Each structure stands twice: as C-alpha cells, then as structure tokens.
Amino acid sequence: VLTPELCGWALGVLRRQRYNEQFLRYIPDDIPVAHKTGGLDHLNHDSGLFLLEDFPYFLGVFLWDTPAVEGDKRLVGRISKEIYDLVREG
C-alpha cells in the first residue's frame, strides 16, 4: 500500500520507539526492532519486526483481562526472549 519511501519512513518511526520495557526487556543484544507498544487498563501489547540480519521476523504479543499491567510487561518480555533465542539457535 505504501511506496518504498513511505515504508522506509514508517520503519524509521517504529525503530525510534523509546519504550523498550517489553520486547527488549530481557534481550541483552543491541538489535534493531521496529515496534509499537500499547496498553490500557487490563490490556497490554507489543508488536513489530525484529530486523535481524540473518532472519528478520514479526512478533505480536497481546494480553487482556490480566490483573497486573507490570506483570504483563514482564510476560511480554519473557515471550519475546524465548522467540529470540529460538530464532538465534536456528
């Protein structure tokens, strides 16, 4: 739908996400991720593109009706780390 120029612009915006307490919480490596977080009372998510050189991948984690938003952020981080480790192991 977007031109290549607009796709590049959109990815740039998503790569400058300043809130990294979910997907990147437990990943020690400095990797480029274009993602968007969000949340409301009892709703939390992070979704985006991990721009790994050898294997870029999409990930979306959405949680709802949970009792603790801070716990949700840790859970999203743990899920992200598990997927990242699986991808890196090949």
C-alpha positions in Angstrom: 0.0 0.0 0.0 2.9 2.4 0.8 5.6 3.5 -1.6 9.1 2.3 -0.7 9.9 5.8 0.5 6.9 5.8 2.9 7.7 2.2 4.1 11.2 3.4 4.9 9.8 6.4 6.8 7.3 4.3 8.7 10.0 1.8 9.7 12.2 4.6 10.9 9.4 5.9 13.1 8.9 2.5 14.6 12.6 1.9 15.1 12.8 5.0 17.3 10.3 3.6 19.8 11.5 4.8 23.2 9.5 2.4 25.3 11.5 -0.8 25.3 10.3 -2.4 28.6 8.6 -5.3 26.8 10.1 -6.8 23.7 13.6 -5.8 24.6 13.4 -6.2 28.3 15.4 -9.4 28.6 17.4 -9.3 25.3 20.9 -8.2 26.1 22.0 -7.8 22.4 21.7 -4.5 20.6 19.3 -5.4 17.8 17.1 -3.2 15.6 13.4 -3.7 16.3 10.6 -1.6 14.6 7.7 -2.0 17.1 4.7 -0.4 18.7 3.6 -0.9 22.2 0.3 -0.1 23.7 -1.8 -0.6 26.7 -4.9 0.3 28.7 -6.3 -1.0 32.0 -6.1 -4.8 31.7 -4.8 -4.6 28.1 -1.2 -4.7 27.0 0.7 -5.4 23.8 3.8 -5.0 21.8 4.1 -5.9 18.1 6.6 -5.4 15.4 9.5 -6.5 13.2 12.8 -7.8 14.6 15.3 -6.7 11.9 17.9 -9.5 12.4 20.4 -9.6 9.5 20.2 -13.4 9.0 16.5 -13.9 9.9 14.1 -10.9 10.3 10.8 -11.9 11.9 7.5 -10.4 13.0 6.1 -10.9 16.5 2.9 -9.7 18.2 2.0 -10.4 21.8 -1.4 -9.2 23.1 -2.6 -9.7 26.6 -6.0 -8.7 28.1 -8.1 -9.2 31.2 -5.0 -9.6 33.3 -4.7 -8.4 36.9 -1.3 -6.6 36.7 0.0 -4.4 33.9 3.6 -4.5 35.2 3.4 -8.3 35.2 2.1 -8.2 31.7 5.2 -6.3 30.6 7.5 -8.9 32.1 5.5 -11.7 30.4 5.7 -10.0 27.0 9.5 -9.6 27.6 9.9 -13.3 28.5 7.9 -14.4 25.5 10.0 -12.2 23.2 13.2 -13.5 24.7 12.1 -17.1 24.2 11.3 -16.5 20.5 14.5 -14.5 20.0 16.6 -17.4 21.5 14.8 -19.9 19.2 15.5 -17.8 16.1 19.1 -17.3 17.1 19.7 -21.0 17.6 18.3 -21.7 14.2 
